[in-house]
C-alpha cells in the first residue's frame, strides 16, 4: 500500500467520516446513545452510507458496533446527535416507521422462528402489504433460489447459514433502500461464513445499500466499499476496505497477525 493511501485512512479518522459532495443516503452525526440512563455506549459516532454502498463496521468487543445500528434503527435510546435518511431527521423514530421509509434490519440472534416455514417467514416480512407478497417473493427468490426450492421447510431444520439467508430474505420483502446487518457470520463455520458473505454481496449487487457490523474483520473489509473502525463508541478510523486492511496502525491495533498474513 502506498503511504498516501495509508495517510488517507488515518487522516479521515481525525475528522470522522470523509466528506461527500451531496447528501448521503443515510448518516449518523455525532451519535450519543446507550441502554442504561447516563451510561453511553456511543460517544459521538459519525458514519454515513452512500447510495449503493456496502459499508462495514468493525472494532473490538464493546466498541459499540451493534449499538450503533440499533440506535440508527430506533432500538436504543439516542441522547445526542442525529440520524438522517436522505437528509431527513429520523432520530428515535419507531422501527415500523423506519421500515416504511426504506430501512431493513437483520438482528444477530433469534432472527427467524424455528417453527415457521421459509414461506411463512417471508410472509411475515410483508404482512402489512400482503397483496404484494407474490411479486416480492419472486424478486427475492431470484436472488436466493433456496427460498423457493425449500419454501415449505421449517426454519428450525436449516443450517445456520441458511437461516441467515432466510432472515435477510425476510428483510428484503419490504424493498429496503438500506439494510442493517448485525454480525451475519456470528457462530457459523468458515464455510457457512463464506456463503453468508456471498449472500451479502448478492444483495448489495442488486442495488440495496448495506451497513454491516461484523466481528470477522478481514472478511468484512474484503467485501466492503468503505469501512469504519469503532473504538470506545467513536469512529476511530475510516477508509476503503483495502486501505484499512493495509493500514499498519489498524492492523496492529485491531486486526492482529491474521490480517498481516491475509494481506
C-alpha positions, 0 to 999 in steps of 0.5 A, a space after each residue: 500500500 502506498 503511504 498516501 493511501 495509508 495517510 488517507 485512512 488515518 487522516 479521515 479518522 481525525 475528522 470522522 467520516 470523509 466528506 461527500 459532495 451531496 447528501 448521503 443516503 443515510 448518516 449518523 452525526 455525532 451519535 450519543 446513545 446507550 441502554 442504561 440512563 447516563 451510561 453511553 455506549 456511543 460517544 459521538 459516532 459519525 458514519 454515513 452510507 452512500 447510495 449503493 454502498 456496502 459499508 462495514 463496521 468493525 472494532 473490538 468487543 464493546 466498541 459499540 458496533 451493534 449499538 450503533 445500528 440499533 440506535 440508527 434503527 430506533 432500538 436504543 435510546 439516542 441522547 445526542 446527535 442525529 440520524 438522517 435518511 436522505 437528509 431527513 431527521 429520523 432520530 428515535 423514530 419507531 422501527 415500523 416507521 423506519 421500515 416504511 421509509 426504506 430501512 431493513 434490519 437483520 438482528 444477530 440472534 433469534 432472527 427467524 422462528 424455528 417453527 415457521 416455514 421459509 414461506 411463512 417467514 417471508 410472509 411475515 416480512 410483508 404482512 402489512 402489504 400482503 397483496 404484494 407478497 407474490 411479486 416480492 417473493 419472486 424478486 427475492 427468490 431470484 436472488 436466493 433460489 433456496 427460498 423457493 426450492 425449500 419454501 415449505 421447510 421449517 426454519 428450525 431444520 436449516 443450517 445456520 447459514 441458511 437461516 441467515 439467508 432466510 432472515 435477510 430474505 425476510 428483510 428484503 420483502 419490504 424493498 429496503 433502500 438500506 439494510 442493517 446487518 448485525 454480525 451475519 457470520 456470528 457462530 457459523 463455520 468458515 464455510 457457512 461464513 463464506 456463503 453468508 458473505 456471498 449472500 451479502 454481496 448478492 444483495 448489495 449487487 442488486 442495488 440495496 445499500 448495506 451497513 454491516 457490523 461484523 466481528 470477522 474483520 478481514 472478511 468484512 473489509 474484503 467485501 466492503 466499499 468503505 469501512 469504519 473502525 469503532 473504538 470506545 463508541 467513536 469512529 476511530 478510523 475510516 477508509 476503503 476496505 483495502 486501505 484499512 486492511 493495509 493500514 499498519 496502525 489498524 492492523 496492529 491495533 485491531 486486526 492482529 497477525 491474521 490480517 498481516 498474513 491475509 494481506 
